[in-house]
Structures are given as structure tokens and as C-alpha cells.
Amino acid sequence: MKRFITILVCTLYAVLCTPIFAQMVQPVTWSGEERGDSVRLHATVQPGWHMTIIEMGDYVFTQEFKDSFAITIAKSDLTPIRFNACNDKMCTAPEVWEWEASPKSSPEGKDLQNTPPFREGTGVGLLMIFLWGLLGGLLAIFTPCVWPIIPMTVSFFLKRTDKGARNAILYGLSIIILYVGLGLLITVLFGASALNELSTNAIVNLFFFALLVVFALSFFGLFEITLPDSWSTALDSKARSTGGFLSILLMAFTLVIVSFSCTGPIIGTLLVEAAGHSLLAPAIGMLGFAIALALPFSLFAMFPQWLKSAPKSGDWMTSFKVVLAFLELALSLKFLSVADLAYGWGILPRWLFLLIWIACFAGIGIYLLWHIRSVSTTRQIIRALVIIPSFAFAAYLVPGLWGAPVKAVSAFAPPMEIEGREVFYDFEEGMAYARQENKPVIIDFTGYGCVNCRKMEAFVLADDSVKVRLENYVFIELYVDDRRDGIGETNSRLQRERFGSNAQPLYVQLDAHGHQIAEPMAFTTDPQEFINWLLY
């Protein structure tokens, strides 16, 4: 038991802390030696890595160095060097190194020399993935595939030995191991770059759109989806005839199989959303999901008297299924929208997306209200707590049909067009216009499947004070997942090779001649922070 818990704690510690340590990777070491009126600069690159010089002085270029880089340069020409490093698994964010800090000011007095290196943090994104997983696991608990299993499973463990509580806790930990293992397996099989590619792939998104629609129809009662009984029967029989931790692990695997018809769409949605974030995101998402799902088994085992007061399966379970069906229909549109936008089909404009969402949430309210008199007073109160927010949210979405930002759904809905802003979708075309008008440029590296991009558009770019400042710029919006005629790959290559980043959103300021004039800006929902970053 102690060995098992030690292994589990170490595994979870490694999974959760790796993203923190990953930001501390520094594969390039710089040094400088003064030689009269010149300086000898030298960079040592760790084995297995290669360094890319992105920008040095007035020259903008991309060149790789695997072992070392050395150059002798006159002091008068000495400027900061912008670089990043990559190995076969990851790339560091762009950094700026200078031999000696010399205060030079950019437009409007912003000191670029002393600006901290730009880094793309992953902590917030992973935390959100974990919380989404936790929410998905909590929803799964109340599905008809999981809730009825709780008392049966807990009773089995309590009767098995005098260590029923310990065994049930191990059962909960086994669920966590299985789901985290699933997330790690997905990552190992596909890799981070392939997962990001899959998250915007039309076939994958259309598959999950169809999957969620099918499961929603099943929850509406049109038909029932179940895996072959022989699978769960065989596993259950094996678990009962096996002793020790292996039997508990098999029991947990039986739960995974039996509950698939309810948890499948939740897990699928979570994995696809996590795929576009980072290497560890699928495992982190599954960790949150498994913790929430395993919680009732462990708690009811430690406090079995709670089982007597827990509600039994009944009509409330049917109502929960229907509510979940409406939610799955709404969420399925996210996958259809990503494919539609990436390939330019134009079948799901923003107004139609919002209209269907309005119908889904209004449908929840109407369904629960329809038979509210036939249930007990307690359940009437519970239904009212769902009915009121459902109608309120549907009403909140209505102005979005006429262009309102409806920020609450910015992460799911197609991007909104911001009035009064001229946008270029081709880099060369935008830069030509900037040279003609002698105006600075903002490049917005974004993606159709980028959740944070939609949030930043709704919370920051749509802000009136931000829109006024953006009038000073030529705005170029480059989608890295546009699948038409290689547009997305061209934009993605530009971001990777010139700016050393492959995460979205990323905002870059250039002058009219294409020289970078400020450190890039990553995700934020604070309009004032974005305004402070702007130079004009």
C-alpha cells in the first residue's frame, strides 16, 4: 500500500510539475570578450539542441547553429541578439541577449534593451484544462452509466474484507491511473505537434461533431448505446477471481468500459480541446476528470452511511440525461465550426451558431418547466435553479445575432467581425499597404480552433479604447490553421521561423519596413495591458 501510494504521488508530482520546470530550460549559454574596439560574442549550444538567430541589429534573418555561434563585432554595431533554441521535442520561446546593457529607446521612450525576454507560459492553460476535466468528471458522476454503479461498487468493497475503505480508496486511485494513463498514451502515440494538427483537422472535428450528436440523440431516448455485455462481464469475472491490487485495477477498468456510453463524449471533447495546448495537456485533463469521477467512490466508502441519504436513480436521472443531451448538441457545434472555418465552407456563420445555442438553452428551460408540477417541492426548487439560468443565458445570447460580442461564448463561437477596422489576411499585401501609408503594423497570429484567440478578440480587441489605438496601425490577421491552398502552413512557418513561436494568439508590432519594434504580446484579457504594450 505504501509503495503504491509513493509511486502514485511521484507520478502525479512529475506530471504536474514538469510544465513548471520546462519553462526553466536554457540550452544556450552566452559569453562575450572585449577586444579593443570590438567584442567577441560566443554562444554554446547544449548537445541535441540547435539555436536559431532570429534578429541581430538591423538584420532580420533565420540561421541555425547546432554546437556554437561566434562573431566578432565592432562596439558601435553591438546590438541585442534575438534567438531561440529547439530540439526534437520542443522549442524555447524567443529571448533577447546583449553583451552589455546600453539604454536605447524605441518609439515613445519604451526601452527595448531592458525588456524581459518573452516567454510563452503554459501554467494558466494547463490549469484551465485541469478545471475543464474536473467539471467533465463531475458531470459524468450524475449520468445513468455511473451513478447507479456507486452504491453497488462501494458495497462490494465494504463486504469484501475488513479493509473495505482502503480498497475503495485504491479503487478511486486506480480510476485516476487509468485515465491519466489514457492521456499520456494519447500524447506518446501522436506527439505535441501532431495533437495540435489533429485539433484543427477537418476529419477529426467532423467525427467528434457527429459523435456528440449521436450521443445527444441517445440521451434524448431515441436509442441506447452500450458496449458488448461480454466485455464488462469478462472483466468483472476476472476481477472477482483475482486478488490484490490487480483485482481492484480490473474493477476500475470495468467501470471505464461500462460507463463509456456516458463518459465517451465528455472524454473525447476534453482530449480534442487539450490537444491544441501542450504536450502534457491531455494527461492533465484526464487527471482532473478522473479525480472528480473517483471522488464519490472513495467518500462513500469512508462514510457508508451517506449512501442511505444519496438519491436513488429515477426520473431525475432521465431529466439529467435530457439536459446533458442539449449541452452536447451545443458543444458539438464547436467542432463543426472549426472545420467549417478552416476550410472556408461557410455553412455555420456566427449568427446561426448563436441561434442554435439559444434554442438549446431555451430547450433546457422549456423541458424542465413542462412537468415541474408533477415533481416534489424539493425537485421543483432544483429545477428552478436550472430553468432560470437557462432562460437567462438564452436571452443573453440574443443580442449576439445582431453583432453584440456575447463574451461568455467567445471561446466557442466563430470569430466576430469588429466594425471600423480594416484587416489584411495576407502578410505581403498588408506590408505593402503599410509601406505605402508609412504606418506601423500589428500582426495577429491566430487560429480558427484557438480558444484563447476568441477570448482575446472579445475582451480586448473589441474594447472601444483598444479600437481607437488600433486605428494607428495596419492590422494583419494570419490564421495558422487555414487549410485552403497552404495558407495556414505559410502563416505558421512565418511565425515559427521569424518570431520563434508556434503558440496563438501572438501579437507582433513592426514598423512600415518590417522591423520588429517591440517584444511580442501573448494572451491577455486585460485591455489596459494591451494598450500599454502598444507603441502608437
N, C-alpha and C positions, 0 to 999 in steps of 0.2 A: 504493500500500500504506500509506504513512504517513498519507495523507489519510483513508483508510478507517478505520484504527485510531484516529485522532484523533476522527473523528465517533462511532465506537462508544463510546470512553471517555467522551466528553462526554454521550452519550445515557444510558449506564449511570449516570454521576455524577448526572445530573438526576433519573433515576428513583429512585435510592437515597437521595438527599439531600433531595428535596422534602418527605418526611414530617417531617424534622428542622426544616427552615425553616418548614413550615406551622404548627408549634406556636409560632412567634415572631410570628405575625400579631397586630397590635394596632391595630385600626381605630378605636378610641375613645381620645381624649385628654381627660383631666380637669384642671380647674383650679379654684381657689377664691379668693375675695377677701373679707376680713373687713370688715364694715360695722357698727361699733358692737356691738350685742348680737346681730347676725345675721351670716350668712355667705352670700355669693352663690356658688352652685355652678354650673359650666358644663362641658358635655361637647361636644366637637367630633367629629362622625362623618365618616369619610372618604367621598368620593363612591362610590356603588354599594353602600354598606352601610346597614343600619338597626340601631339599638340598641334593645334591649328591657329596660326596667326590670322586674326580677322581684320585688324586695323592697326596701322603704325604710322603716326604722323598724318601727313596729307595723303598717304597712300592707303587705299582700301583694296585688299586682296585676300585670297584664301590660299594658304600653302601649309602643308603638313610636314611635321618633323617627328621622327619616331624616337630617337635617342637623345639628341641635344640640339640646341639652337644657339649660335653665337654670331655676334655682329659688333664691329667697331664703328661708332658713330660720333660725329662732332657734337660737342656740348650744345652748340647753337641749334642743332637739329634734334636734340634729345626731346622726345615726347613720350607720353604713356603708350604702352602696348596693350592692345585688347586681344585676348586669346581665350581658348577653351581647350579641353582635352577629352578624348574618348578612348574607350577600349571596346571589346566586342559585346559588352553588355549595357553600357551606359555612357552618357556624356555629362561632363560638368557644365554648369551654367557659365556664361561669359564672365570673365574677370578682367580687371584693368590693373596692370603692374607698371610702376615707374621707379626709376633708379633713385631719384631724389624728388621730393615734393617741391614743386615750384608753382606758386599761385598764378594760375592763368584763368581768366574769366570767360565764360561763354556769354551769349546774349543775355541782357538784363541782369548781369552780375552773378549768374549761377556758376559756382565753382565746380567744374567737371573733374579737376585733378584730384580733389579730395572726396569725390563721391564714392560711397562704399560700393564694392562690386555687386552687380545684380545677381541675385540667386533666385531660382525657382523653387520655393518651398513646397513640400508635399504634406506637411503635417495637417493643415486645415482640411485639405482634400480627403486625406485618409480618415480623419475624424468624422467627416460627413458621411463617407462610405460606411464606416462602422455604425453610425447612428441610423442610416437607412437600413442596414442589415438588422439592427436591433428592432426597428419598427416592423420590418417584414416578419421577423420571428414572433413578435407579439401578436400580429395579425394571424399568423399560422396557428397559434395556440388555440384560437377560438373557431377554427374550421372543423367541420364534421369528420375530418380524417384524423385529427389529433386529439381534440377534447375528449371524446369517449374512451381513448386509449389510456388516458392518465390514471383514472381510478383502477383499471384492470392491471396495469403495469405496476403501479405502486403497491397494490395488494399482493401481487405475485412476489415482489421483493421482500415485503414485510413478513410473509409466511415462509419464505424460503429458508432463512436461518435466523439466528439471534442477532445477526448483523445486517438486518434489512435496510436500515437507514444508510449505513455505509455503502451497501451495494447499490442503492438507488442513487446515491451521490456519484458513485463510479459510473453508473448508467448515464447520468447527466454529462459527466466529463467525456464519456465515450461518444455521445452525440456531438460534442464540441470537436473532438478529434476527427470524427468522420467528415464534418462539414468544412473544417479548416483544411483537412487533407484534400477535399474536393477543390477548394480554391487554389491550393498550392499546385495540385495536379494540372489544373487548367493553365496556370502560369507556366509550368515546366513544359507542357506539351506545345504551347503556342508562342511563349515569349512575349515581352512587353510590346515590342513593335508590332507583332502580328495581332495582339489583342487590340491595340489601338486601331489597326486596319480593320479588324472584324467589327469593331463598334460602329463603323460607318459603312460597312459593306451592305449593299442593297439586299442581297440574298439572305444574309443573317437577319437584318432588320425586318424584312418581309416575313421571314419564318417566325420570328417572335411576335410580330403583329398577328399573324394567323393563329399562333399558339394561344395567345391571350384571348383572342376572340372565341376560339373553340372552348377553352376552359370557362369563359364567361357564359357561353350558351349552356354548358354543362351545369354551372351553378344556378342558372335560371330554371333548370329542371327539364330541359329538352331531352337530355340523355345523360348517362352516367359513365364516367371514365374511371376505370380500375385496371391495375396491373394484374397479370395472371395470378390466381389464388395459389397456384403451386409454388410460386416464388416465396411468398411470405410464409406459407405452410412449411416448406422445406427449411427455411431459415429458423423459424420458431422451434421446429422439432430438433434441429441441430443445437440450438441454444439450450434447450431443456436437458439434452443429454450430455452437454459439455460442462465442465466445472471451471471455477476460477474466473479470472478476468476475461478470458476468451468468450465464455458464455454471455457475459454482460455485453461485450462488444457486439456479439451476434444479435442480441436482443435490440441493441441500439440500431443496428443495420436493418433489422426487421421493421422498426419504426420508420426509418427512412424510406423503405420500399412501400409500406402500407400507406404512408401519408403523402406519397408523391403526387397523387391526383389533385391535392390541395396546395402543396408546397412548391410543386414544379414551376408554375408561372411566376411565383414570387422569387424563387431562386434564379430562374432564367433572367428575369428583369434586372435583378441585382447584379448578376455576373456581367451582363452586357453593359450596364451603366458603369461598373467598376473597371471594365476592360480599357476604357479610354483614359484612365487616370495615371496609374503607375504599376510597377512590377508586382507590388505586394497587395494592391487594392482588392483583387478577388479573394485572397485569403483573409484580409481584414474584414471585408463584407460578410464572408461566411462565419467569421468569428462572432460578429455581432448577432447574426441570425441564429447561430447555434446556442449562444448564451441565453438569449430570450426564450428559445424553444425548450432548452433543457431546464430552465428555472422552475417551472411548476412541478416537474417530476421530483426534483431534489427537495423543494419546500414541502410538498405534500408528504414525502417520505419522512422528513424530520418532524412534521406536525400532522400526523394522520387524522387527527380529529377535525382538521379543516375540510377533509373530504366530505364529511356529513353536511356541511353548510354550503358546499360548492353546488351551483345549479346543475341539474341533470340535463342531458340532451333532450331537445323537444322543439316546439315551434320557434323558439328564439334562435335555434341553430339554422332553421330554414330561412328566417329573416336575415341572419348574418350572411348566409350564402348569397342571397339576392343582392344585398348591399355590396358585398365583395365583387359580385359579377358586374355591377355598374362601374365600380372603381377600375376593374380590369379592362373594361371597354374603353374607359377614358385613357388609361395608361397605354393601351395598345396603339393609340394614335401617335404617341411619341415615336415609336419605331417606324410607322408608316411615313411620318413627316420627315424623318432623317433620310430615308431612301428617296422620297419624293424631291426633297431639296437638293440632295447630292447629284441626282441625275436630271434635274430640271423638268420633271414630268408635269408639274403644275396641277396635280389632281387634288391637293389638300391645301388651299390657301388659308391664311391665318383666320379669316372670318368664319370659314367652315369648321376649322378645328375648334374654335371657341364655341360655335353654335352646338356642336356635338357634346362638348363638355357641359354646356348649360343644360342640355337635355338629360345627360347622365346624372348630374347632381340634383336637378329638379325631379328626375325619376326616383331617386332615393327618397326624397321627401314625400312624394306622392304615394309611393308603395307603403312606406311606414305609416303614413297617415290614414290609408284606406281602411285598415281593420283595427285602428287604435282603440275603438270602444270595446272590442271583444277580448282585450287582454287585461291583466290585473293593473291596479293603480301603480304599483312599482314599475311595471314594464311600460306603462304609459309615460311615466316620467323619463325612463331611459330612452324611449323612442323620441320623446320631445327634445332630449339633449342631442339627438342626431338630426331630427327633422329641421329644427331651427337653423343650425349652421349650414345644412344642405341647401335650403332655400336662400339663405343669405349669401352663400358663395355663388350660387347660380345668378342671383341678382347682381352681385359684384362683377361678374364676367360680362354682363350685357353691354355696358359701355365700350368694351373691347371690340365689339362688332363695328363700331364707328371710329376706331383708332385710338382709344384710350390704352395706356400702357399695361394695365392689369398686371402689376409686378409680381403678384403671387404665383402666376403661372409662367413667368418669363423663362424658367428653366425647361419648360416642356413645349411651349407653343412655338411655331415658326417665328423667325425674327420679324420685328415690326419695322416699317419704314419711318424714318424720322423726317418730318416735314422741314423744308427750307434748307436742307443740306445736300449739296451736290457730291455724289460719290463716284469714284472711279473703281472699276473692278479689274483693271489691268495695270500692272506696275509701270510699264514703259509709257503707256498712254497718260497715266497720272503724272509721271515725272516730266514728260514733255509739256504738259499744261502748266506745271509748277515753274519750269524754266521760262515759259512764255509770259507768265504773270509775275514772275520773280517772288513767289510765295513759298514759305516753308511747307513741309509735308508731314502728315501723320499717316503711318502705315498701321493698319489694324489687321493683324494675323488672327484669323478666326476660323470657325468650323461650323458646319450645319449641325453636327452632333455634339457640339461643345455646350455643356450646361452653363458653365461659368460665363461664357461669352454672352449668352442670352440674359443672364442676370446683370452683367455689367452694362449691356445696352439699355436695359430697363431702368436701372438705378442710377447710372452715371451719364451715359451719352444722351439720354432723353431729358436730363435735367436742364432747365432753362438757362442757368448761369453757365453751364458747360457748353451748351449750343452756341451761346454768344461768342465764347472764346474760340470755338472751332471754326468760326467764320474767317479767322485769320489764316487758316491752313487749307491746303489741298488735301482732301481725305481720300485715302486709297484703302479699300477693303479687300483683303485677299483671303479667300476660302481655301484651306489646305486639303479639304476632303471633297472638293468639287470633282466629280467623276467624268465630266464632259471634256473630251479631247485633251486629256492630260493636264487640264488647268490646275487641278489640285496638286499634282505632283510638282509642277513648275513652281507654284507658290510655296509648297513645303520645302523644296530644295533651296529656294531663295532664303527662307527663314533659317534653315539649318546651316547653310554654308556661309552666309554673310553675317548673320546675327547669332549664330551658335546656339540656337534654341529650337526645340520642337514641341513646346507646350503652348497652348492657347487658353485665354487670349494673351496677346503680346502687342503692345503699342510702342512704336518707334518714331522719334522725331528726326527728320532730315532737313537740311537746307535745300534750296532750289536746285543745287548741283549734285545732290545725293549724298552729301557728307553727314554723318551722324552727329547731332548736336546735343544729345542728352542720353543718359542711361535709359534703357527700356523700362516701360511700366507694365507690370503684370496685373493680376486680378485684384480689384478692389470694388467695394460697393459704396465708397465714400466720395461724393462728387468733389468735395473740397480738396481731398488728397490728389485727385486727378488734376484739378485746377492749379494746385501748387506745382505740379510736375510740368505743366505747360510753360514754354518759354515766351510765347507771344499772346 
